[in-house]
Amino acid sequence: MEPQLLHGVADSVATVVIHHPAKRNAMTAAMWRALPPLLETLAADPAVRVLVLTGEGGTFCAGADISTLQGSPQEAQELAVAAEEALAAFPKPTLAAIRGHCVGGGSQLAAACDLRLAEEGSLFGVTPAKLGIVYPASSTRRLVSLVGPAAAKYLLFSGELIDAARALRTGLVDEVLPEGELGKRVADFTRILASRSQLTQAAAKEFANGRTDRDAHWAGQARGSGDTAEGVAAFLERRQPHFTWNVPTPG
């Protein structure tokens, strides 16, 4: 099978799989290009409430396919940044499910997700210093926001790999699961996310990402959504709520 991004939707969860096992799921130029339009399609699907990004088999993503850097490194970096920004802008909760290597461009993609769950034995690295590449400002700021300036400098200056335990301590990942338990935890947690109010999630995502000019917008959305009334009624009736607000489709 050619290197590609596989995807499917089940039980309100879209799963995107980085599939290039011959090179530890390294991203080719075609794969970088394919990610933004795929994300746009999934974001517009009202059946999708959560997105999971993972890699085929025992590896998340070993970064960019280095052979793609031989032509135009600048173009390759621009493709990676465009894909990263499209993932960061996805309007619904996103989760990276990480096994094995999460390195270079793979770490960019993982950092662009809202949450990161990893399996014990995973390895993480931000490796532009090994190639003489200037890491993009937007990617650097995102990394700093996750792990802080000191840990970001350690990763960027050295290009050294760190294990899952250290990634957890620095905030690069949110949970580390024993070997063999990542899939179940991801399924259980995405089921929880899919059951919650998209209104709350969408507003919280904007605010957490630094948006400061949309308080009135989200107050209006809350008034007209019915989600608050449903949440309160469900609590009082001791039942699961059925939230109906959906992220609006662009256009």
Solvent accessible surface area in square Angstrom, and as a share of the most:
residue,aa,sasa,rsa
1,M,167,0.74
2,E,135,0.60
3,P,45,0.28
4,Q,63,0.28
5,L,21,0.11
6,L,57,0.28
7,H,103,0.46
8,G,38,0.36
9,V,63,0.36
10,A,67,0.52
11,D,136,0.70
12,S,34,0.22
13,V,20,0.12
14,A,0,0.00
15,T,45,0.26
16,V,0,0.00
17,V,28,0.16
18,I,1,0.00
19,H,21,0.09
20,H,15,0.07
21,P,78,0.49
22,A,98,0.76
23,K,100,0.42
24,R,124,0.45
25,N,1,0.00
26,A,7,0.05
27,M,0,0.00
28,T,24,0.14
29,A,26,0.20
30,A,65,0.50
31,M,3,0.01
32,W,5,0.02
33,R,123,0.45
34,A,44,0.34
35,L,1,0.01
36,P,36,0.22
37,P,74,0.46
38,L,23,0.12
39,L,6,0.03
40,E,122,0.55
41,T,90,0.53
42,L,6,0.03
43,A,16,0.12
44,A,36,0.28
45,D,45,0.24
46,P,97,0.61
47,A,57,0.44
48,V,0,0.00
49,R,34,0.12
50,V,0,0.00
51,L,0,0.00
52,V,7,0.04
53,L,2,0.01
54,T,18,0.10
55,G,7,0.07
56,E,62,0.28
57,G,54,0.52
58,G,55,0.53
59,T,21,0.12
60,F,1,0.00
61,C,0,0.00
62,A,25,0.19
63,G,2,0.02
64,A,24,0.19
65,D,11,0.06
66,I,94,0.48
67,S,61,0.39
68,T,36,0.21
69,L,29,0.15
70,Q,156,0.69
71,G,70,0.67
72,S,48,0.31
73,P,74,0.46
74,Q,110,0.49
75,E,82,0.37
76,A,11,0.09
77,Q,42,0.19
78,E,96,0.43
79,L,33,0.17
80,A,8,0.06
81,V,32,0.18
82,A,52,0.41
83,A,0,0.00
84,E,2,0.01
85,E,62,0.28
86,A,27,0.21
87,L,1,0.00
88,A,18,0.14
89,A,78,0.61
90,F,4,0.02
91,P,47,0.29
92,K,6,0.03
93,P,16,0.10
94,T,0,0.00
95,L,0,0.00
96,A,0,0.00
97,A,5,0.04
98,I,0,0.00
99,R,69,0.25
100,G,20,0.19
101,H,42,0.19
102,C,1,0.00
103,V,18,0.10
104,G,13,0.12
105,G,8,0.08
106,G,0,0.00
107,S,8,0.05
108,Q,16,0.07
109,L,1,0.00
110,A,3,0.03
111,A,12,0.10
112,A,6,0.05
113,C,5,0.03
114,D,48,0.25
115,L,52,0.26
116,R,7,0.03
117,L,3,0.01
118,A,0,0.00
119,E,22,0.10
120,E,99,0.44
121,G,65,0.63
122,S,0,0.00
123,L,57,0.29
124,F,2,0.01
125,G,1,0.01
126,V,2,0.01
127,T,19,0.11
128,P,13,0.08
129,A,57,0.44
130,K,124,0.53
131,L,90,0.45
132,G,72,0.69
133,I,53,0.27
134,V,125,0.72
135,Y,32,0.12
136,P,20,0.13
137,A,64,0.49
138,S,30,0.20
139,S,3,0.02
140,T,39,0.23
141,R,157,0.57
142,R,49,0.18
143,L,6,0.03
144,V,48,0.28
145,S,90,0.58
146,L,48,0.24
147,V,18,0.10
148,G,22,0.22
149,P,83,0.52
150,A,81,0.63
151,A,23,0.18
152,A,1,0.01
153,K,106,0.45
154,Y,88,0.34
155,L,4,0.02
156,L,27,0.14
157,F,150,0.63
158,S,44,0.28
159,G,0,0.00
160,E,92,0.41
161,L,69,0.34
162,I,8,0.04
163,D,74,0.38
164,A,4,0.03
165,A,55,0.43
166,R,83,0.30
167,A,0,0.00
168,L,78,0.39
169,R,180,0.66
170,T,38,0.22
171,G,29,0.28
172,L,6,0.03
173,V,3,0.02
174,D,64,0.33
175,E,52,0.24
176,V,36,0.21
177,L,23,0.11
178,P,58,0.36
179,E,141,0.63
180,G,67,0.65
181,E,88,0.39
182,L,1,0.00
183,G,38,0.37
184,K,146,0.62
185,R,68,0.25
186,V,17,0.10
187,A,46,0.36
188,D,42,0.22
189,F,40,0.17
190,T,5,0.03
191,R,150,0.55
192,I,72,0.37
193,L,23,0.11
194,A,15,0.11
195,S,48,0.31
196,R,118,0.43
197,S,10,0.07
198,Q,4,0.02
199,L,14,0.07
200,T,88,0.51
201,Q,29,0.13
202,A,10,0.07
203,A,14,0.11
204,A,52,0.40
205,K,27,0.12
206,E,37,0.17
207,F,87,0.36
208,A,89,0.69
209,N,107,0.55
210,G,51,0.49
211,R,105,0.38
212,T,120,0.70
213,D,105,0.55
214,R,60,0.22
215,D,92,0.48
216,A,86,0.66
217,H,72,0.32
218,W,22,0.08
219,A,46,0.36
220,G,28,0.27
221,Q,53,0.24
222,A,39,0.30
223,R,194,0.71
224,G,69,0.67
225,S,18,0.11
226,G,42,0.40
227,D,6,0.03
228,T,88,0.51
229,A,71,0.55
230,E,38,0.17
231,G,22,0.21
232,V,82,0.47
233,A,32,0.25
234,A,1,0.01
235,F,161,0.67
236,L,132,0.66
237,E,106,0.48
238,R,229,0.83
239,R,98,0.36
240,Q,141,0.63
241,P,40,0.25
242,H,135,0.60
243,F,32,0.13
244,T,83,0.48
245,W,25,0.09
246,N,67,0.35
247,V,26,0.15
248,P,88,0.55
249,T,85,0.49
250,P,110,0.69
251,G,129,1.24
